[in-house]
Amino acid sequence: MKAHCSRSFVCLVAMLSLPALAFGGSSDEAVLRSSGAVAVNGSVAPTTTALFKGDKVQTAAGGVVTISSPGSTVLIPSNSQMVFNGGVLDLTAGTASISTTKGMAAQMDKYLIAPATSGAAKFEIKKTGSSGLIHASSGVLAVSARGNTFTLAEGATATLDLGTGTSKIASHNAAAPGVYGAQPTTSFFNLEGALSDPSGPGQGLPTCVRCIPSSVSPHRRPCRCPVP
């Protein structure tokens, strides 16, 4: 009860001081906004709650989460699991999209993925069983694991064999076969686009009052763009 009350009190403080938390403060704390079936540490997550280092987040079918911490925004779609470790997001299953100007990194099994320079990058990762995918949407990434360290150029995608620790890099080319076969015009990892698709994982989300294509605001609940 004491721990629950402590979390509720801090959550209330976080919501009342959201601008301050979003643009300053410790990277060990964040604000989580959820829609649909989402759990934090095994319990049903409220619409808005404080997130602390070590917290486990899980989204079921139809669940979507946005995590805002100083200088970073993380989007977690349906059927994903992760552990928030402050400046490092540990993806244990599913997909995550990270946009950061403060060097937020991601852990996927034995691999650490982080911005290579200036601490700014936007990247997407996916883990399915013993396979992993990394896509550098903006900026260069440094990917490191014991015995396998490489950089991933902007626009490139890497496939990882998490069992053997091997990797394969492919440059993004919408007109040529690649890691996923023929590449669509919209990236496989474009989670913002998926949210705007009424038939996609964002179909259970409310319609945005003001829709900005290919953009997710860290200060609003997840929503989908209206169908033209």
Buried (B, 14 or more C-beta within 10 A) or exposed (E): EEEEEEBEEBBEEBBEEBEEBBEEBEBBBBBBBBBBBBBBEEEEBBEBBBBBBEBBBBBEEBBBBBBBBBBBBBBBBBBBBBBBBBBBBBBBEBBBBBBBBEBBBBBBBBBBBBBBEEBBBBBBBBBEEEEBBBBBBEBBBBBBBEEBEEBBEBEBBBBBEBEEBEBEBBEBEEEEEBBEEEBEEEBBBBBBBBBBBEEBBBEBBEEBEEEEEEEBBBEEBBBBBEEE
